[in-house]
Amino acid sequence: MADRITLSVIKADVGGCVGHAGVHQALVEKAAGMLKDAVGRGLLVDQCATAVGDDLELIMTHRKGPDNADIHGLAWETFKRCADLAREMKLYGAGQDLLTDAFSGNVKGMGPGVAEMEFIERASEPVIVFMADKTEPGAWNLPLYKMFCDPFNTAGLVIDPKMHAGFRLEVHDLIEHKRITFSTPEEMYDLLVFIGAPGRFCIKAVYTKATGDIAAVSTTERLNLMAGRYVGKDDPVLIVRCQSGLPAVGEVLEPFATPHLVAGWMRGSHHGPLMPVSIRHATPTRFDGPPRVVALGFQLNGGKLVGPQDFFADPAFDRARQIANELASYLRGLGPFEPHRLPLDEMEYTTMPDVKKRLEDRFEKV
């Protein structure tokens, strides 16, 4: 039987420079050095350390399977040491996503975001790692729906016999901590009832119907729910496998040609357009935004990461950036009014509860 490979993407905000705009190159180099050492020790097959916005992103391949304590321990130690360096450099929000000091064998629930998938590497294995900043896990709902369920986006759903049967989508309820799997296309309308509310229901994973193989997986950690206070937005990641019975690379990228509105932006409290950008431009500045998404493509070769290709550096996405800027200007004109500002029930970890409590005695019955 062919060897199985695990692709793990684990991210954390360990300190911003300047403010929430970016990650200092010294932190990226520190992380890359630790991951390269792990490759030399045989723990990892390959690695790529990068940054999107103020988040440090660890892309790793190995043969230890998902949720492995050694892999998660490596990520945790890397984030801890980078956070220590961030404190020495007086960077903003140093260690922000590290909600505890004690590693318990798995970083889930401890602050960092985790997306992992295990599979048998195909004869050609193209994958895309999407990384977003200034938004939450529900930001992937619309793109994933378009990639795997919408024939107007993905021609393969009509043309490719291997895709014609559809896919199974695993959806998580982030409030009640439950999950449900929908089969498409026959349960498409039921699926949309839930994923159309991305603040609560998120697509965690996508599987092929024919073989049950993993096609996509995302992070679904909600930092504020875990911490019980506002500690920044979740800044999710998404891994998507492409081609050979799965959406083509161009079909996976196509949803981002039309920016959609996501929750996050300034202080995690505003709706804004998700702007597709290159790594070079993944430094949100205007009102700490607008929210950004980066797409790095890799070819896997025996677990080695051949690449990356910085897909959104393509000028074909210039119009998407123009639309995103126009949407950003329109929404900014609304200031503190909804729908630019999030609804009250999504602002329970901001200053809103304190203001309401302070004015409680001044409210009179009508």
C-alpha positions in Angstrom: 0.0 0.0 0.0 1.3 3.5 -0.9 2.5 5.6 2.0 0.0 8.1 3.4 1.1 11.7 3.8 -0.3 14.3 6.2 -0.5 18.0 5.3 -0.8 20.2 8.4 -1.3 23.9 8.4 -1.2 25.5 11.8 -1.3 29.3 12.4 -1.2 31.7 15.3 -0.9 35.4 15.9 2.3 35.7 18.0 2.9 39.4 17.5 2.2 42.1 14.9 4.4 44.6 13.2 3.4 47.4 12.9 0.2 47.0 15.0 -1.9 44.2 13.3 -0.5 44.8 9.8 2.2 42.2 9.4 4.7 39.7 10.9 8.3 40.8 11.3 10.7 38.9 9.1 12.7 37.8 12.1 9.8 35.8 13.4 9.3 34.1 10.0 13.0 33.2 9.9 12.9 31.9 13.5 9.9 29.7 12.6 11.5 28.5 9.4 14.7 27.6 11.2 12.8 25.5 13.8 10.8 23.7 11.0 14.0 23.0 8.9 15.6 21.5 12.0 12.5 19.2 12.4 13.0 18.1 8.7 16.6 17.3 9.5 15.6 15.2 12.5 13.1 13.3 10.4 10.0 14.6 12.2 8.8 16.5 9.1 9.1 15.6 5.4 9.0 19.2 4.3 7.9 22.7 5.5 7.1 26.2 4.5 6.9 29.1 7.0 5.2 32.2 5.9 2.9 35.0 7.2 -0.4 36.6 6.2 -1.4 39.8 8.0 -0.3 39.4 11.6 -0.5 35.6 11.5 2.5 33.2 11.4 1.6 30.3 9.2 3.3 26.8 9.4 2.8 24.6 6.4 4.1 21.1 7.1 4.1 17.6 5.6 4.8 14.4 7.6 3.8 10.8 8.0 2.4 10.9 11.5 -1.3 11.5 10.8 -3.6 14.3 12.1 -3.6 15.4 15.7 -0.1 14.0 16.3 1.4 15.2 19.6 4.9 15.5 18.2 3.7 17.7 15.3 1.5 19.8 17.4 4.2 20.1 20.0 6.6 21.4 17.4 4.1 24.0 16.3 3.4 25.0 19.9 7.1 25.4 20.7 7.7 27.3 17.5 4.9 29.7 18.4 6.1 30.1 22.0 9.6 30.9 20.9 8.5 33.3 18.3 6.2 35.0 20.8 9.1 35.4 23.2 11.1 37.0 20.4 8.1 39.3 19.7 8.0 40.4 23.3 11.8 41.2 23.1 11.1 43.3 20.0 8.0 44.9 21.8 5.8 43.8 18.9 2.0 44.3 19.2 -0.1 41.6 20.8 2.9 39.3 21.4 1.5 35.8 22.1 -2.1 36.9 21.4 -3.3 33.5 20.2 -1.6 31.4 22.8 -4.3 31.1 25.4 -2.4 29.0 27.9 1.2 28.2 28.9 0.8 24.4 29.3 0.8 22.3 26.1 -1.4 19.2 26.5 -0.5 17.2 23.5 -2.7 19.0 21.0 -3.0 22.7 20.1 -6.7 22.5 19.4 -8.6 24.7 21.9 -5.3 26.4 22.9 -5.6 29.3 20.5 -3.8 28.3 17.2 -5.9 27.4 14.2 -5.4 23.9 12.7 -6.3 22.3 9.4 -4.9 18.9 8.6 -5.6 16.2 6.1 -4.2 12.7 5.5 -4.3 11.0 2.1 -2.4 8.7 -0.3 -0.5 11.0 -2.7 -1.8 10.6 -6.3 0.4 10.5 -9.4 0.0 14.3 -9.5 -1.1 16.0 -6.2 -1.8 19.7 -6.6 -3.0 21.4 -3.4 -3.9 25.0 -2.6 -3.4 26.5 0.9 -5.7 29.5 1.5 -4.8 31.7 4.5 -7.0 34.7 5.6 -6.5 37.6 7.9 -9.1 39.8 9.7 -12.0 37.4 9.4 -13.5 34.2 10.8 -13.9 30.5 9.8 -17.3 31.1 8.1 -15.5 33.1 5.4 -14.8 29.8 3.6 -18.5 28.8 3.4 -19.4 30.6 0.2 -16.1 29.8 -1.7 -16.3 26.1 -0.7 -20.0 26.0 -1.8 -19.0 27.4 -5.2 -16.0 25.1 -5.6 -17.9 21.8 -4.8 -21.6 22.5 -5.4 -22.1 25.3 -8.0 -21.9 24.2 -11.7 -21.8 27.9 -12.7 -18.4 28.1 -10.9 -17.1 24.5 -11.4 -17.7 23.2 -14.9 -16.4 19.8 -13.8 -19.6 19.1 -11.9 -21.3 19.0 -15.3 -18.4 17.8 -17.6 -16.3 15.4 -15.4 -18.0 12.0 -14.9 -15.9 11.6 -11.7 -17.5 14.7 -10.2 -21.0 14.3 -11.4 -22.2 12.4 -8.3 -21.3 15.4 -6.1 -19.7 15.6 -2.7 -20.3 15.2 1.1 -19.8 18.4 3.2 -19.2 18.2 6.9 -20.7 21.3 8.7 -19.9 22.2 12.3 -22.2 24.2 14.7 -19.7 26.3 16.5 -22.1 27.3 19.3 -23.5 23.9 20.2 -20.4 22.0 19.2 -22.2 19.5 16.9 -21.6 18.4 13.3 -23.7 17.2 10.4 -22.8 15.9 6.9 -24.8 16.9 3.8 -24.8 15.0 0.5 -24.9 17.2 -2.6 -26.5 17.9 -4.9 -29.6 16.3 -3.4 -29.3 18.0 0.0 -28.1 21.3 -1.4 -31.0 23.4 -0.2 -30.8 21.9 3.3 -27.0 22.7 3.3 -27.6 26.3 2.3 -30.0 26.9 5.2 -27.1 26.4 7.6 -24.0 27.6 5.8 -25.7 30.9 4.9 -25.2 31.7 8.6 -21.4 31.7 8.6 -21.1 33.2 12.1 -22.4 29.9 13.6 -22.2 27.1 11.0 -19.0 26.4 9.1 -17.9 23.9 6.5 -15.2 21.9 8.2 -14.4 19.3 5.5 -15.4 18.1 2.0 -15.2 14.4 0.9 -15.7 12.6 -2.4 -18.8 10.5 -2.6 -17.2 7.7 -4.7 -14.2 6.9 -2.4 -14.7 9.0 0.7 -11.4 10.7 0.1 -10.7 14.1 1.8 -11.0 17.0 -0.7 -10.8 20.0 1.6 -10.4 20.9 5.2 -10.6 24.2 7.2 -9.9 25.6 10.6 -13.0 26.1 12.7 -11.5 27.5 16.0 -13.3 30.5 17.5 -10.8 32.4 19.6 -13.3 34.6 21.4 -15.5 31.6 22.4 -12.5 29.8 23.8 -11.1 32.7 25.7 -14.4 34.3 26.9 -13.1 37.7 25.8 -12.1 39.5 22.7 -8.6 38.3 21.7 -8.7 39.1 17.9 -10.4 37.4 15.0 -9.7 33.7 14.1 -8.0 34.3 10.8 -8.8 30.9 9.3 -6.9 28.6 6.9 -8.2 26.2 4.2 -6.5 23.3 2.3 -8.0 22.2 -1.0 -6.8 19.3 -3.2 -7.3 19.8 -6.9 -7.7 18.0 -10.3 -8.4 14.3 -11.1 -12.0 14.0 -9.9 -11.8 17.2 -7.8 -12.2 20.8 -8.9 -9.5 22.1 -11.2 -7.0 24.7 -9.8 -8.8 27.4 -11.8 -12.2 26.3 -10.4 -10.9 26.4 -6.9 -9.6 29.9 -7.3 -12.6 31.3 -9.2 -14.9 32.0 -6.2 -12.4 34.7 -5.1 -12.8 36.6 -8.4 -15.9 38.1 -6.8 -15.2 39.4 -3.3 -17.9 38.4 -0.8 -18.6 40.1 2.6 -17.1 38.5 5.7 -17.2 39.4 9.4 -14.0 40.7 11.0 -12.0 43.7 9.8 -11.4 46.4 12.5 -11.5 45.0 16.0 -13.3 42.0 14.6 -16.5 44.0 14.7 -17.2 44.9 11.1 -18.3 43.4 7.8 -15.9 43.9 4.9 -15.0 42.4 1.5 -12.5 39.5 1.4 -9.7 40.8 -0.9 -7.6 38.2 -2.8 -3.9 39.4 -2.6 -0.4 38.2 -3.1 1.9 37.4 -0.1 3.6 40.7 -0.8 0.3 42.6 -0.3 -1.0 40.5 2.7 -0.5 43.5 5.0 -3.9 44.9 5.8 -3.7 48.6 6.6 -6.9 50.5 5.8 -9.0 50.4 9.0 -6.8 47.4 9.7 -8.1 45.8 6.5 -10.0 45.1 4.4 -9.8 41.4 5.2 -7.2 39.5 3.0 -6.9 36.1 1.5 -3.8 34.5 0.1 -3.6 31.3 -2.0 -0.3 29.4 -2.2 -0.2 26.4 -4.6 2.0 23.4 -4.1 2.7 20.2 -6.0 3.4 17.3 -3.6 6.2 15.0 -4.6 6.8 12.2 -2.0 5.6 14.7 0.6 8.0 17.4 -0.6 6.3 20.8 -1.2 7.2 21.9 -4.7 6.4 25.6 -4.9 4.7 27.7 -3.7 3.0 29.5 -6.5 1.5 32.7 -5.3 -1.8 32.5 -7.2 -3.4 35.8 -6.3 -0.4 37.7 -7.6 -1.9 37.2 -11.0 -3.3 40.4 -12.5 -6.4 38.5 -13.4 -7.5 39.3 -9.8 -6.9 43.0 -10.2 -10.6 43.6 -10.8 -11.5 41.6 -7.7 -9.2 43.9 -5.7 -10.8 47.0 -7.3 -14.3 45.7 -6.4 -13.1 45.0 -2.9 -11.8 48.5 -2.5 -15.1 50.0 -3.8 -17.1 47.9 -1.3 -14.7 48.9 1.5 -15.3 52.6 0.8 -19.1 52.1 0.7 -19.1 50.2 4.0 -16.8 52.6 5.7 -19.2 55.4 4.9 -21.7 53.7 7.3 -19.3 54.1 10.2 -20.7 52.6 13.4 -24.0 51.6 11.8 -25.0 48.1 10.8 -24.5 46.3 8.4 -20.9 47.7 8.5 -20.7 47.1 12.2 -21.7 43.5 13.2 -25.1 42.9 14.9 -25.2 43.2 18.7 -25.3 39.4 19.3 -21.9 39.1 17.5 -20.3 41.8 19.6 -20.6 40.2 23.0 -16.8 40.1 23.4 -16.2 43.8 22.7 -16.9 46.8 24.9 -20.6 46.6 24.1 -21.6 44.6 27.2 -19.7 47.0 29.5 -21.5 50.0 28.1 -24.9 48.3 28.3 -24.2 47.3 32.0 -23.1 50.8 32.9 -26.3 52.3 31.4 -28.7 49.6 32.7 -30.3 51.7 35.4 -31.1 54.5 32.9 -33.4 52.3 30.8 -37.1 52.8 31.6 -40.1 50.7 30.7 -42.1 52.2 27.8 
